[in-house]
Amino acid sequence: MIERTVPNVCLKTRVRDDSIEGPNPFRWQDQLTGDLFAGKRVIVFSLPGAFTPTCSNAQVPGFESLYDDFKAAGIDEIYCISVNDAFVMHQWGKTLGVEKVKLLPDGSADFTRRMGMLIRKDHVGFGERSWRYAMVIDNGVVTDWFEEPGINDQGLDSDPYGETAPEKILETIKVREAA
């Protein structure tokens, strides 16, 4: 794989702010992806959408449960990015009980587009979404790439899942570290 630098895109996030009263004590905060990945070795995985079956039942819980194993293998953080807004990503994380994996909203699909992974899923009413992929990033540079086969806009996919499974990525990292 040819190493490439990830795009520096501004994500519109929400962060808790205890100075805000009421039932929704969060404020907007711009988060640059370049800042998130600088000086760290991270995993970023992307998926079609929050609250969808494979994403909610397998992929995110799998990364959450293997988080400590990834840390032991030299990964500093794990990020899940999806073409959903900050409110959806927050509620999805609460529903799943995610505490370790960081959920990032790519509401305008800017990061996904710049990664070349933006597809149309009109056949299921989703509009623009991400194809399922994952990567290991070392100080802003992609060093390992994982992508589900068959990327397309025609609705021909059956939502493949295997290449981006956390177990496969962890094994790849361990083999590389042992070499």
N, C-alpha and C positions, 0 to 999 in steps of 0.2 A: 504494500500500500504506500502511496506517495503521501508523506505527511503534509498536512495543511493546517493553517491557523483557523480557529473557529471565528465566526463573525462576531463583532462587537455590537450587539443589538441592545436597545433599551427595552426592558420588560416592565410593564406597569404592574407593580405588586402592591399588596396591602400588608401593613405591619401593625402589630398591636401597639397602642399608645395609651398608657394608663392616665394620661392627662385629659383624655377625651371621656366624657361621661356618657352614660346611656348604654343601651343594649349592643351597640356596635362600636366598641372602642378601637377602631382601626383608622389609619390614615394611609393615603397614597404615598408610595415611595418608588421612584425610578431605580431600577437595578440594571446596570450594564453587565452583559455576559462576560465581557473582557475582565471586569473586576472580579466576578465570581470565580473564574477559572485561573486567574493569575497566581503563580507561585504555588500551585497545588496540583496534585494528581487526582483527578476526579473521573467518575463515570457519569455520563449523561445518557438517559434513555428517553425515547419519545414513543408515543403511542397514539392511536386514533382519537381517544377521548375519555374524559372522566366519566365515571359511572357505567362504563361499558363492560361487558362480561369478562373477557380475557384480561383486560387491564385491571379490573377490580378484584377478580378472583385468583389470578395467577401472578401477573407480572409485578405489580406494585407490592403485594404482600411477600412475594419471593425476594425482592431486593431488600425489603424491610427485615425479613427474618435472617438474611445472610449478611446484613450490614456489618456486624462485628467481624465476620470472616473476611470481608472485603478490606476492612480497616487493617486487619492482621496481615493482609497481602500488600499493604502499602497504598491503599486508596484513602484519600483524605475526606472526600464527600461523595455522596450519590445524589444526583438531581434527576427528577422526572419532569420533562417539559411536554406540554400538550397545548394544542390550539384550543384553549378554553380561557375564559377570563379569570381574574383573581378571585372573584366571589365563588365561582364554581370550584376552582382548585382548592380553596379553603374548606368549603363544605365537604368535598370529596375526601380530603385528608382527615377531617373530623370523623366522617362516616367510617373510614377504614381504620381509624386509630393509628395513623401514621405518625411516628415520633422521630424517626431517624432520617429517612429519605426526605429530601427537600422538594416540594412540588412547586414548579415554576409555571406561571401563566404566559403563554405566547398568544394572547388574545387577538392580535392583528396578524399573526402568522409570519411576522418578519424574520424571526430566527429560522423557522422551519423552511421558509422560502429560500433564504440565503444558504441553507444547508443542501438545497436541491431535493428536499423530501416532501414538498407540499403536493398533495393530490386532491382530487375531487371525489367525494363520497356521496354524491347526490342520490345514488341508487338506494341509500338508506336514510336520506334526509339530513345528512351532516354538513353538506357544503364542503368548504375547504378544510382539510384535516392533514395530519401528518401520517406518512407511512411509518410503520413500526421499524425503528432502528435504534442502535446504541453505539456508544463510542467511549474509549478511554482517552482522556485529555490530560496531557502533561504540560503544565504552564501555558495553557492556551493552544497547544498543538495537538491535533488528533494523532494518536499513535496506534490505535486499534479501532477497527470499524466492523460493526455487525449489522446486517440488514436482512430483513425477511425477503424471500424470493418473490418475484412476480409483480413488482411495483407497477401500478396502472391506475388509470382514471375511469375505466369502463365498468367497474363493479364486478370484475372477474375474480376478485380475491375471495377467499373464504376466511379472511383475517388470519393469515398464517402466523404461527408463533412457535419458535424453536431456536432460531439463530440468535435471538435477543433475550433468551431466557437467562436469568441471573446465574444459574448453575453453569451454563456454557461459558459465560463471560468470566466467571470466577476461575474456572478450570484453565482458560486461556491465559489469564494473568498468572496463575500459579506455575504453569508450564514455562512461560516466558521468564519468570523470576528464577526458576530452577536452572535455566540454561546458562 
